[in-house]
């Protein structure tokens, strides 16, 4: 019985030592992932590459904005010309109606 109890106490004591070592190792190495990540991003120059990509995307966005503005302007100019031609047609029709009132067009003068 004493042997079993002493064996259990010895195992508990040994486990306590291992637990302490594991805790110490975890505390010593807890900053490694962040330091490893920081070093890798510096080595791969991720920050400068991201800035470069962002500036390129900004240029592309400006180009797309210019193309959209050009397309909108083209559409607006086309609509303006349609309105101008409709006004011209209306003026011509109105002119014929006015000439018709004075008897200059629209009637047959043979009769």
N, CA, C and O atoms as a Tinker XYZ file with bonds, in Angstrom:
   444  protein
     1  N      0.824000   -1.188000    0.000000    73     2
     2  CA     0.000000    0.000000    0.000000    64     1     3
     3  C      0.867000    1.251000    0.000000    63     2     4     5
     4  O      0.626000    2.199000   -0.747000    81     3
     5  N      1.909000    1.226000    0.881000    73     3     6
     6  CA     2.817000    2.373000    0.949000    64     5     7
     7  C      3.537000    2.559000   -0.389000    63     6     8     9
     8  O      3.775000    3.680000   -0.840000    81     7
     9  N      3.871000    1.436000   -1.001000    73     7    10
    10  CA     4.562000    1.495000   -2.287000    64     9    11
    11  C      3.671000    2.130000   -3.354000    63    10    12    13
    12  O      4.153000    2.934000   -4.152000    81    11
    13  N      2.410000    1.792000   -3.385000    73    11    14
    14  CA     1.478000    2.357000   -4.360000    64    13    15
    15  C      1.300000    3.846000   -4.131000    63    14    16    17
    16  O      1.284000    4.629000   -5.082000    81    15
    17  N      1.165000    4.244000   -2.855000    73    15    18
    18  CA     0.997000    5.673000   -2.537000    64    17    19
    19  C      2.256000    6.433000   -2.891000    63    18    20    21
    20  O      2.177000    7.520000   -3.463000    81    19
    21  N      3.427000    5.881000   -2.560000    73    19    22
    22  CA     4.671000    6.583000   -2.866000    64    21    23
    23  C      4.883000    6.677000   -4.380000    63    22    24    25
    24  O      5.386000    7.681000   -4.884000    81    23
    25  N      4.493000    5.614000   -5.098000    73    23    26
    26  CA     4.611000    5.645000   -6.557000    64    25    27
    27  C      3.691000    6.722000   -7.145000    63    26    28    29
    28  O      4.090000    7.442000   -8.060000    81    27
    29  N      2.476000    6.834000   -6.631000    73    27    30
    30  CA     1.538000    7.858000   -7.105000    64    29    31
    31  C      2.047000    9.252000   -6.773000    63    30    32    33
    32  O      1.948000   10.158000   -7.601000    81    31
    33  N      2.597000    9.439000   -5.561000    73    31    34
    34  CA     3.161000   10.751000   -5.185000    64    33    35
    35  C      4.365000   11.096000   -6.061000    63    34    36    37
    36  O      4.543000   12.254000   -6.439000    81    35
    37  N      5.184000   10.112000   -6.384000    73    35    38
    38  CA     6.346000   10.344000   -7.250000    64    37    39
    39  C      5.896000   10.765000   -8.643000    63    38    40    41
    40  O      6.469000   11.681000   -9.234000    81    39
    41  N      4.866000   10.096000   -9.170000    73    39    42
    42  CA     4.343000   10.472000  -10.496000    64    41    43
    43  C      3.749000   11.873000  -10.472000    63    42    44    45
    44  O      3.924000   12.639000  -11.420000    81    43
    45  N      3.051000   12.211000   -9.400000    73    43    46
    46  CA     2.461000   13.538000   -9.283000    64    45    47
    47  C      3.542000   14.604000   -9.233000    63    46    48    49
    48  O      3.428000   15.655000   -9.864000    81    47
    49  N      4.605000   14.315000   -8.466000    73    47    50
    50  CA     5.718000   15.266000   -8.361000    64    49    51
    51  C      6.397000   15.428000   -9.716000    63    50    52    53
    52  O      6.702000   16.550000  -10.121000    81    51
    53  N      6.633000   14.342000  -10.412000    73    51    54
    54  CA     7.277000   14.400000  -11.734000    64    53    55
    55  C      6.392000   15.160000  -12.724000    63    54    56    57
    56  O      6.899000   15.942000  -13.528000    81    55
    57  N      5.069000   14.938000  -12.673000    73    55    58
    58  CA     4.147000   15.670000  -13.545000    64    57    59
    59  C      4.182000   17.166000  -13.236000    63    58    60    61
    60  O      4.091000   17.990000  -14.146000    81    59
    61  N      4.310000   17.512000  -11.982000    73    59    62
    62  CA     4.402000   18.926000  -11.597000    64    61    63
    63  C      5.637000   19.571000  -12.200000    63    62    64    65
    64  O      5.589000   20.711000  -12.664000    81    63
    65  N      6.750000   18.832000  -12.190000    73    63    66
    66  CA     7.983000   19.352000  -12.797000    64    65    67
    67  C      7.781000   19.564000  -14.293000    63    66    68    69
    68  O      8.173000   20.599000  -14.832000    81    67
    69  N      7.170000   18.589000  -14.967000    73    67    70
    70  CA     6.925000   18.723000  -16.411000    64    69    71
    71  C      5.947000   19.875000  -16.708000    63    70    72    73
    72  O      6.132000   20.627000  -17.664000    81    71
    73  N      4.918000   19.996000  -15.881000    73    71    74
    74  CA     3.974000   21.103000  -16.060000    64    73    75
    75  C      4.671000   22.446000  -15.931000    63    74    76    77
    76  O      4.395000   23.366000  -16.700000    81    75
    77  N      5.571000   22.566000  -14.966000    73    75    78
    78  CA     6.318000   23.824000  -14.764000    64    77    79
    79  C      7.202000   24.109000  -15.972000    63    78    80    81
    80  O      7.277000   25.244000  -16.442000    81    79
    81  N      7.875000   23.063000  -16.475000    73    79    82
    82  CA     8.735000   23.256000  -17.652000    64    81    83
    83  C      7.916000   23.680000  -18.878000    63    82    84    85
    84  O      8.314000   24.579000  -19.619000    81    83
    85  N      6.774000   23.026000  -19.081000    73    83    86
    86  CA     5.918000   23.368000  -20.219000    64    85    87
    87  C      5.421000   24.798000  -20.089000    63    86    88    89
    88  O      5.407000   25.533000  -21.077000    81    87
    89  N      5.013000   25.207000  -18.900000    73    87    90
    90  CA     4.557000   26.578000  -18.680000    64    89    91
    91  C      5.672000   27.571000  -18.973000    63    90    92    93
    92  O      5.442000   28.601000  -19.608000    81    91
    93  N      6.887000   27.260000  -18.507000    73    91    94
    94  CA     8.023000   28.147000  -18.772000    64    93    95
    95  C      8.318000   28.251000  -20.267000    63    94    96    97
    96  O      8.594000   29.339000  -20.773000    81    95
    97  N      8.261000   27.128000  -20.968000    73    95    98
    98  CA     8.517000   27.133000  -22.415000    64    97    99
    99  C      7.447000   27.948000  -23.144000    63    98   100   101
   100  O      7.764000   28.715000  -24.053000    81    99
   101  N      6.197000   27.784000  -22.754000    73    99   102
   102  CA     5.111000   28.544000  -23.384000    64   101   103
   103  C      5.306000   30.034000  -23.151000    63   102   104   105
   104  O      5.133000   30.833000  -24.072000    81   103
   105  N      5.662000   30.415000  -21.931000    73   103   106
   106  CA     5.877000   31.843000  -21.635000    64   105   107
   107  C      7.070000   32.404000  -22.406000    63   106   108   109
   108  O      7.040000   33.549000  -22.856000    81   107
   109  N      8.128000   31.585000  -22.558000    73   107   110
   110  CA     9.313000   32.049000  -23.285000    64   109   111
   111  C      9.046000   32.197000  -24.787000    63   110   112   113
   112  O      9.624000   33.071000  -25.434000    81   111
   113  N      8.190000   31.361000  -25.335000    73   111   114
   114  CA     8.001000   31.332000  -26.789000    64   113   115
   115  C      6.693000   31.950000  -27.257000    63   114   116   117
   116  O      6.364000   31.860000  -28.439000    81   115
   117  N      5.944000   32.572000  -26.364000    73   115   118
   118  CA     4.638000   33.102000  -26.774000    64   117   119
   119  C      4.752000   34.236000  -27.786000    63   118   120   121
   120  O      3.807000   34.473000  -28.538000    81   119
   121  N      5.871000   34.937000  -27.826000    73   119   122
   122  CA     6.047000   36.044000  -28.775000    64   121   123
   123  C      6.636000   35.598000  -30.113000    63   122   124   125
   124  O      6.720000   36.393000  -31.049000    81   123
   125  N      7.042000   34.337000  -30.206000    73   123   126
   126  CA     7.665000   33.865000  -31.444000    64   125   127
   127  C      6.758000   33.964000  -32.668000    63   126   128   129
   128  O      7.232000   34.421000  -33.709000    81   127
   129  N      5.501000   33.572000  -32.615000    73   127   130
   130  CA     4.686000   33.683000  -33.833000    64   129   131
   131  C      4.583000   35.124000  -34.344000    63   130   132   133
   132  O      4.660000   35.363000  -35.549000    81   131
   133  N      4.414000   36.056000  -33.451000    73   131   134
   134  CA     4.310000   37.453000  -33.882000    64   133   135
   135  C      5.641000   37.959000  -34.424000    63   134   136   137
   136  O      5.679000   38.654000  -35.439000    81   135
   137  N      6.769000   37.598000  -33.723000    73   135   138
   138  CA     8.091000   38.017000  -34.192000    64   137   139
   139  C      8.408000   37.357000  -35.519000    63   138   140   141
   140  O      8.967000   37.978000  -36.423000    81   139
   141  N      8.002000   35.943000  -35.633000    73   139   142
   142  CA     8.265000   35.245000  -36.886000    64   141   143
   143  C      7.493000   35.894000  -38.015000    63   142   144   145
   144  O      8.020000   36.046000  -39.117000    81   143
   145  N      6.185000   36.300000  -37.745000    73   143   146
   146  CA     5.359000   36.935000  -38.766000    64   145   147
   147  C      5.966000   38.278000  -39.166000    63   146   148   149
   148  O      6.055000   38.588000  -40.354000    81   147
   149  N      6.385000   39.080000  -38.176000    73   147   150
   150  CA     6.970000   40.395000  -38.462000    64   149   151
   151  C      8.214000   40.251000  -39.323000    63   150   152   153
   152  O      8.389000   40.987000  -40.294000    81   151
   153  N      9.072000   39.314000  -38.976000    73   151   154
   154  CA    10.306000   39.122000  -39.756000    64   153   155
   155  C     10.006000   38.661000  -41.174000    63   154   156   157
   156  O     10.650000   39.110000  -42.122000    81   155
   157  N      9.047000   37.780000  -41.324000    73   155   158
   158  CA     8.710000   37.281000  -42.664000    64   157   159
   159  C      8.115000   38.396000  -43.516000    63   158   160   161
   160  O      8.464000   38.526000  -44.690000    81   159
   161  N      7.222000   39.203000  -42.944000    73   159   162
   162  CA     6.641000   40.291000  -43.737000    64   161   163
   163  C      7.694000   41.319000  -44.117000    63   162   164   165
   164  O      7.641000   41.888000  -45.208000    81   163
   165  N      8.659000   41.565000  -43.220000    73   163   166
   166  CA     9.757000   42.470000  -43.584000    64   165   167
   167  C     10.613000   41.863000  -44.684000    63   166   168   169
   168  O     11.002000   42.556000  -45.624000    81   167
   169  N     10.910000   40.569000  -44.572000    73   167   170
   170  CA    11.733000   39.907000  -45.578000    64   169   171
   171  C     11.048000   39.907000  -46.940000    63   170   172   173
   172  O     11.688000   40.144000  -47.965000    81   171
   173  N      9.763000   39.645000  -46.946000    73   171   174
   174  CA     9.033000   39.590000  -48.209000    64   173   175
   175  C      8.578000   40.962000  -48.692000    63   174   176   177
   176  O      7.957000   41.069000  -49.750000    81   175
   177  N      8.873000   41.996000  -47.942000    73   175   178
   178  CA     8.518000   43.380000  -48.286000    64   177   179
   179  C      7.029000   43.506000  -48.576000    63   178   180   181
   180  O      6.628000   44.156000  -49.541000    81   179
   181  N      6.218000   42.884000  -47.738000    73   179   182
   182  CA     4.779000   42.882000  -47.965000    64   181   183
   183  C      4.181000   44.279000  -47.895000    63   182   184   185
   184  O      3.303000   44.614000  -48.690000    81   183
   185  N      4.638000   45.092000  -46.961000    73   183   186
   186  CA     4.041000   46.425000  -46.807000    64   185   187
   187  C      4.245000   47.281000  -48.046000    63   186   188   189
   188  O      3.313000   47.931000  -48.518000    81   187
   189  N      5.469000   47.282000  -48.575000    73   187   190
   190  CA     5.713000   48.099000  -49.772000    64   189   191
   191  C      4.975000   47.536000  -50.989000    63   190   192   193
   192  O      4.513000   48.296000  -51.840000    81   191
   193  N      4.863000   46.223000  -51.072000    73   191   194
   194  CA     4.136000   45.618000  -52.192000    64   193   195
   195  C      2.651000   45.933000  -52.113000    63   194   196   197
   196  O      2.005000   46.169000  -53.134000    81   195
   197  N      2.111000   45.938000  -50.901000    73   195   198
   198  CA     0.697000   46.288000  -50.731000    64   197   199
   199  C      0.472000   47.752000  -51.107000    63   198   200   201
   200  O     -0.519000   48.080000  -51.760000    81   199
   201  N      1.392000   48.635000  -50.696000    73   199   202
   202  CA     1.266000   50.053000  -51.068000    64   201   203
   203  C      1.311000   50.226000  -52.576000    63   202   204   205
   204  O      0.548000   51.011000  -53.139000    81   203
   205  N      2.208000   49.493000  -53.234000    73   203   206
   206  CA     2.314000   49.568000  -54.691000    64   205   207
   207  C      1.022000   49.109000  -55.356000    63   206   208   209
   208  O      0.530000   49.756000  -56.281000    81   207
   209  N      0.475000   47.996000  -54.886000    73   207   210
   210  CA    -0.792000   47.514000  -55.443000    64   209   211
   211  C     -1.915000   48.516000  -55.216000    63   210   212   213
   212  O     -2.729000   48.751000  -56.110000    81   211
   213  N     -1.963000   49.105000  -54.032000    73   211   214
   214  CA    -2.999000   50.094000  -53.750000    64   213   215
   215  C     -2.872000   51.304000  -54.662000    63   214   216   217
   216  O     -3.881000   51.839000  -55.121000    81   215
   217  N     -1.648000   51.744000  -54.931000    73   215   218
   218  CA    -1.478000   52.889000  -55.828000    64   217   219
   219  C     -1.883000   52.517000  -57.254000    63   218   220   221
   220  O     -2.466000   53.335000  -57.966000    81   219
   221  N     -1.579000   51.299000  -57.670000    73   219   222
   222  CA    -1.991000   50.857000  -59.010000    64   221   223
   223  C     -3.506000   50.768000  -59.110000    63   222   224   225
   224  O     -4.094000   51.155000  -60.120000    81   223
   225  N     -4.130000   50.259000  -58.063000    73   223   226
   226  CA    -5.593000   50.211000  -58.062000    64   225   227
   227  C     -6.195000   51.610000  -58.081000    63   226   228   229
   228  O     -7.243000   51.826000  -58.689000    81   227
   229  N     -5.537000   52.565000  -57.419000    73   227   230
   230  CA    -6.033000   53.938000  -57.437000    64   229   231
   231  C     -5.959000   54.509000  -58.848000    63   230   232   233
   232  O     -6.873000   55.209000  -59.285000    81   231
   233  N     -4.872000   54.212000  -59.564000    73   231   234
   234  CA    -4.739000   54.672000  -60.956000    64   233   235
   235  C     -5.818000   54.032000  -61.821000    63   234   236   237
   236  O     -6.440000   54.704000  -62.645000    81   235
   237  N     -6.038000   52.731000  -61.633000    73   235   238
   238  CA    -7.085000   52.056000  -62.401000    64   237   239
   239  C     -8.459000   52.637000  -62.096000    63   238   240   241
   240  O     -9.288000   52.786000  -62.993000    81   239
   241  N     -8.698000   52.963000  -60.833000    73   239   242
   242  CA    -9.983000   53.556000  -60.457000    64   241   243
   243  C    -10.174000   54.907000  -61.136000    63   242   244   245
   244  O    -11.265000   55.223000  -61.609000    81   243
   245  N     -9.095000   55.711000  -61.181000    73   243   246
   246  CA    -9.182000   57.004000  -61.867000    64   245   247
   247  C     -9.472000   56.817000  -63.354000    63   246   248   249
   248  O    -10.263000   57.557000  -63.938000    81   247
   249  N     -8.821000   55.814000  -63.964000    73   247   250
   250  CA    -9.067000   55.557000  -65.383000    64   249   251
   251  C    -10.507000   55.121000  -65.618000    63   250   252   253
   252  O    -11.138000   55.561000  -66.578000    81   251
   253  N    -11.025000   54.269000  -64.759000    73   251   254
   254  CA   -12.414000   53.842000  -64.891000    64   253   255
   255  C    -13.371000   55.012000  -64.700000    63   254   256   257
   256  O    -14.384000   55.110000  -65.393000    81   255
   257  N    -13.051000   55.898000  -63.762000    73   255   258
   258  CA   -13.881000   57.089000  -63.567000    64   257   259
   259  C    -13.880000   57.965000  -64.809000    63   258   260   261
   260  O    -14.919000   58.493000  -65.206000    81   259
   261  N    -12.694000   58.119000  -65.431000    73   259   262
   262  CA   -12.609000   58.927000  -66.644000    64   261   263
   263  C    -13.421000   58.294000  -67.769000    63   262   264   265
   264  O    -14.132000   58.989000  -68.494000    81   263
   265  N    -13.314000   56.967000  -67.913000    73   263   266
   266  CA   -14.082000   56.290000  -68.953000    64   265   267
   267  C    -15.583000   56.410000  -68.713000    63   266   268   269
   268  O    -16.354000   56.588000  -69.656000    81   267
   269  N    -15.992000   56.311000  -67.458000    73   267   270
   270  CA   -17.416000   56.450000  -67.142000    64   269   271
   271  C    -17.884000   57.874000  -67.441000    63   270   272   273
   272  O    -18.969000   58.072000  -67.988000    81   271
   273  N    -17.062000   58.864000  -67.081000    73   271   274
   274  CA   -17.424000   60.249000  -67.388000    64   273   275
   275  C    -17.513000   60.474000  -68.889000    63   274   276   277
   276  O    -18.421000   61.154000  -69.367000    81   275
   277  N    -16.566000   59.901000  -69.635000    73   275   278
   278  CA   -16.585000   60.041000  -71.092000    64   277   279
   279  C    -17.853000   59.409000  -71.665000    63   278   280   281
   280  O    -18.509000   59.987000  -72.531000    81   279
   281  N    -18.186000   58.223000  -71.175000    73   279   282
   282  CA   -19.389000   57.548000  -71.663000    64   281   283
   283  C    -20.639000   58.358000  -71.335000    63   282   284   285
   284  O    -21.538000   58.480000  -72.167000    81   283
   285  N    -20.696000   58.911000  -70.125000    73   283   286
   286  CA   -21.849000   59.733000  -69.743000    64   285   287
   287  C    -21.932000   60.997000  -70.597000    63   286   288   289
   288  O    -23.018000   61.407000  -71.009000    81   287
   289  N    -20.772000   61.613000  -70.861000    73   287   290
   290  CA   -20.758000   62.808000  -71.699000    64   289   291
   291  C    -21.205000   62.485000  -73.116000    63   290   292   293
   292  O    -21.965000   63.246000  -73.714000    81   291
   293  N    -20.742000   61.361000  -73.659000    73   291   294
   294  CA   -21.139000   60.944000  -75.001000    64   293   295
   295  C    -22.650000   60.739000  -75.044000    63   294   296   297
   296  O    -23.309000   61.163000  -75.993000    81   295
   297  N    -23.188000   60.101000  -74.037000    73   295   298
   298  CA   -24.629000   59.860000  -73.981000    64   297   299
   299  C    -25.388000   61.181000  -73.885000    63   298   300   301
   300  O    -26.407000   61.365000  -74.550000    81   299
   301  N    -24.891000   62.098000  -73.059000    73   299   302
   302  CA   -25.557000   63.398000  -72.912000    64   301   303
   303  C    -25.513000   64.200000  -74.208000    63   302   304   305
   304  O    -26.501000   64.831000  -74.581000    81   303
   305  N    -24.378000   64.179000  -74.894000    73   303   306
   306  CA   -24.260000   64.889000  -76.173000    64   305   307
   307  C    -25.223000   64.288000  -77.196000    63   306   308   309
   308  O    -25.865000   65.017000  -77.952000    81   307
   309  N    -25.319000   62.988000  -77.219000    73   307   310
   310  CA   -26.243000   62.323000  -78.145000    64   309   311
   311  C    -27.689000   62.738000  -77.860000    63   310   312   313
   312  O    -28.453000   63.018000  -78.784000    81   311
   313  N    -28.055000   62.776000  -76.590000    73   311   314
   314  CA   -29.404000   63.212000  -76.228000    64   313   315
   315  C    -29.643000   64.678000  -76.610000    63   314   316   317
   316  O    -30.728000   65.040000  -77.068000    81   315
   317  N    -28.619000   65.515000  -76.417000    73   315   318
   318  CA   -28.763000   66.929000  -76.797000    64   317   319
   319  C    -29.001000   67.070000  -78.296000    63   318   320   321
   320  O    -29.837000   67.866000  -78.721000    81   319
   321  N    -28.268000   66.299000  -79.097000    73   319   322
   322  CA   -28.472000   66.377000  -80.544000    64   321   323
   323  C    -29.873000   65.880000  -80.926000    63   322   324   325
   324  O    -30.498000   66.436000  -81.829000    81   323
   325  N    -30.354000   64.868000  -80.264000    73   323   326
   326  CA   -31.715000   64.389000  -80.533000    64   325   327
   327  C    -32.719000   65.496000  -80.228000    63   326   328   329
   328  O    -33.644000   65.729000  -81.006000    81   327
   329  N    -32.540000   66.175000  -79.101000    73   327   330
   330  CA   -33.445000   67.270000  -78.731000    64   329   331
   331  C    -33.354000   68.397000  -79.750000    63   330   332   333
   332  O    -34.372000   68.977000  -80.129000    81   331
   333  N    -32.138000   68.710000  -80.197000    73   331   334
   334  CA   -31.965000   69.785000  -81.192000    64   333   335
   335  C    -32.694000   69.428000  -82.482000    63   334   336   337
   336  O    -33.394000   70.270000  -83.046000    81   335
   337  N    -32.542000   68.184000  -82.961000    73   335   338
   338  CA   -33.212000   67.794000  -84.198000    64   337   339
   339  C    -34.731000   67.766000  -84.031000    63   338   340   341
   340  O    -35.461000   68.091000  -84.966000    81   339
   341  N    -35.205000   67.384000  -82.861000    73   339   342
   342  CA   -36.653000   67.428000  -82.625000    64   341   343
   343  C    -37.163000   68.863000  -82.654000    63   342   344   345
   344  O    -38.248000   69.127000  -83.172000    81   343
   345  N    -36.390000   69.783000  -82.104000    73   343   346
   346  CA   -36.775000   71.201000  -82.146000    64   345   347
   347  C    -36.780000   71.696000  -83.582000    63   346   348   349
   348  O    -37.687000   72.427000  -83.979000    81   347
   349  N    -35.767000   71.306000  -84.377000    73   347   350
   350  CA   -35.715000   71.715000  -85.790000    64   349   351
   351  C    -36.939000   71.189000  -86.525000    63   350   352   353
   352  O    -37.564000   71.925000  -87.288000    81   351
   353  N    -37.288000   69.933000  -86.308000    73   351   354
   354  CA   -38.468000   69.355000  -86.962000    64   353   355
   355  C    -39.719000   70.108000  -86.542000    63   354   356   357
   356  O    -40.580000   70.405000  -87.370000    81   355
   357  N    -39.819000   70.419000  -85.248000    73   355   358
   358  CA   -40.995000   71.160000  -84.776000    64   357   359
   359  C    -41.061000   72.555000  -85.378000    63   358   360   361
   360  O    -42.147000   73.033000  -85.704000    81   359
   361  N    -39.922000   73.215000  -85.532000    73   359   362
   362  CA   -39.909000   74.544000  -86.153000    64   361   363
   363  C    -40.332000   74.447000  -87.619000    63   362   364   365
   364  O    -41.102000   75.280000  -88.097000    81   363
   365  N    -39.834000   73.440000  -88.330000    73   363   366
   366  CA   -40.205000   73.275000  -89.742000    64   365   367
   367  C    -41.700000   72.984000  -89.858000    63   366   368   369
   368  O    -42.372000   73.565000  -90.710000    81   367
   369  N    -42.227000   72.101000  -89.021000    73   367   370
   370  CA   -43.663000   71.800000  -89.058000    64   369   371
   371  C    -44.467000   73.052000  -88.719000    63   370   372   373
   372  O    -45.475000   73.344000  -89.361000    81   371
   373  N    -44.016000   73.787000  -87.710000    73   371   374
   374  CA   -44.699000   75.039000  -87.343000    64   373   375
   375  C    -44.657000   76.049000  -88.468000    63   374   376   377
   376  O    -45.637000   76.757000  -88.699000    81   375
   377  N    -43.538000   76.129000  -89.175000    73   375   378
   378  CA   -43.407000   77.044000  -90.308000    64   377   379
   379  C    -44.379000   76.673000  -91.417000    63   378   380   381
   380  O    -45.013000   77.552000  -92.000000    81   379
   381  N    -44.506000   75.381000  -91.719000    73   379   382
   382  CA   -45.478000   74.952000  -92.719000    64   381   383
   383  C    -46.905000   75.261000  -92.283000    63   382   384   385
   384  O    -47.734000   75.664000  -93.099000    81   383
   385  N    -47.192000   75.071000  -90.991000    73   383   386
   386  CA   -48.529000   75.407000  -90.510000    64   385   387
   387  C    -48.795000   76.906000  -90.638000    63   386   388   389
   388  O    -49.900000   77.311000  -91.002000    81   387
   389  N    -47.795000   77.727000  -90.343000    73   387   390
   390  CA   -47.935000   79.175000  -90.456000    64   389   391
   391  C    -48.133000   79.586000  -91.912000    63   390   392   393
   392  O    -48.983000   80.423000  -92.215000    81   391
   393  N    -47.345000   78.994000  -92.812000    73   391   394
   394  CA   -47.505000   79.291000  -94.235000    64   393   395
   395  C    -48.863000   78.814000  -94.743000    63   394   396   397
   396  O    -49.447000   79.420000  -95.641000    81   395
   397  N    -49.361000   77.723000  -94.158000    73   395   398
   398  CA   -50.679000   77.224000  -94.530000    64   397   399
   399  C    -51.776000   78.181000  -94.095000    63   398   400   401
   400  O    -52.790000   78.312000  -94.780000    81   399
   401  N    -51.586000   78.848000  -92.969000    73   399   402
   402  CA   -52.575000   79.830000  -92.503000    64   401   403
   403  C    -52.668000   81.015000  -93.470000    63   402   404   405
   404  O    -53.749000   81.558000  -93.696000    81   403
   405  N    -51.540000   81.401000  -94.027000    73   403   406
   406  CA   -51.547000   82.518000  -94.961000    64   405   407
   407  C    -51.875000   82.081000  -96.389000    63   406   408   409
   408  O    -51.944000   82.904000  -97.301000    81   407
   409  N    -52.069000   80.806000  -96.564000    73   407   410
   410  CA   -52.466000   80.317000  -97.883000    64   409   411
   411  C    -51.335000   80.152000  -98.852000    63   410   412   413
   412  O    -51.564000   80.058000 -100.058000    81   411
   413  N    -50.125000   80.113000  -98.361000    73   411   414
   414  CA   -48.981000   80.008000  -99.265000    64   413   415
   415  C    -48.613000   78.551000  -99.594000    63   414   416   417
   416  O    -47.982000   78.286000 -100.617000    81   415
   417  N    -49.002000   77.626000  -98.738000    73   415   418
   418  CA   -48.738000   76.216000  -99.023000    64   417   419
   419  C    -49.924000   75.378000  -98.581000    63   418   420   421
   420  O    -50.729000   75.795000  -97.748000    81   419
   421  N    -50.011000   74.218000  -99.142000    73   419   422
   422  CA   -51.014000   73.293000  -98.692000    64   421   423
   423  C    -52.300000   73.326000  -99.474000    63   422   424   425
   424  O    -53.058000   72.359000  -99.403000    81   423
   425  N    -52.596000   74.366000 -100.212000    73   423   426
   426  CA   -53.818000   74.414000 -101.006000    64   425   427
   427  C    -53.486000   74.258000 -102.484000    63   426   428   429
   428  O    -52.407000   74.637000 -102.940000    81   427
   429  N    -54.408000   73.711000 -103.198000    73   427   430
   430  CA   -54.245000   73.548000 -104.627000    64   429   431
   431  C    -54.751000   74.828000 -105.305000    63   430   432   433
   432  O    -55.925000   75.168000 -105.156000    81   431
   433  N    -53.889000   75.550000 -106.051000    73   431   434
   434  CA   -54.244000   76.826000 -106.654000    64   433   435
   435  C    -54.863000   76.677000 -108.037000    63   434   436   437
   436  O    -55.053000   77.689000 -108.713000    81   435
   437  N    -55.175000   75.513000 -108.477000    73   435   438
   438  CA   -55.723000   75.325000 -109.826000    64   437   439
   439  C    -57.224000   75.511000 -109.867000    63   438   440   441
   440  O    -57.778000   75.743000 -110.941000    81   439
   441  N    -57.878000   75.421000 -108.774000    73   439   442
   442  CA   -59.319000   75.387000 -108.763000    64   441   443
   443  C    -60.010000   76.614000 -108.599000    63   442   444
   444  O    -61.241000   76.631000 -108.584000    81   443
